[in-house]
Amino acid sequence: MKKRILAPVEEPRGMESRIFEHFGRTPYFALLELGEGGEILRIEFPPNEGGHSGGGGFTHDWVLKLSPEIVLVRGMGPRGLERLRSAGISVLETDDETLKDAVAAFVQGRLRELAVPCHTENGHDCHGNRG
């Protein structure tokens, strides 16, 4: 069964793209289609068209148009997390630096559902540090 996976990335550099820390403010997304054996069938790098990046509306609502089944993140705010979950999308947390490593961790079954959303409005980033 094919899987559509989305991850926020700093710039479109193929599988060496670095995972971006802040989901809503990411400049690009990596949108991958994986085959049954975890092989990459297709990869695209659409720019973020959400409000934080000069577009309109919330990033999480724009992402729904890309129809991912799984989203790989370092963290995500409560509104985005709830919106994606309510649409039936699995949001998995990764500490990996690159898209290549995050996708490998997914294929190997090492990623878990994001349990606690970020609260960046309180001045904390997704890893509990002052930001």
Secondary structure by P-SEA (a helix, b strand, c coil): cbbbbbbbbccccccccccccccccccbbbbbbbcccccccbbbbbccccccccccccaaaaaaaacccbbbcccccaaaaaaaaaabbbbbbbccccaaaaaaaaaaccccccccccccccccccccccc
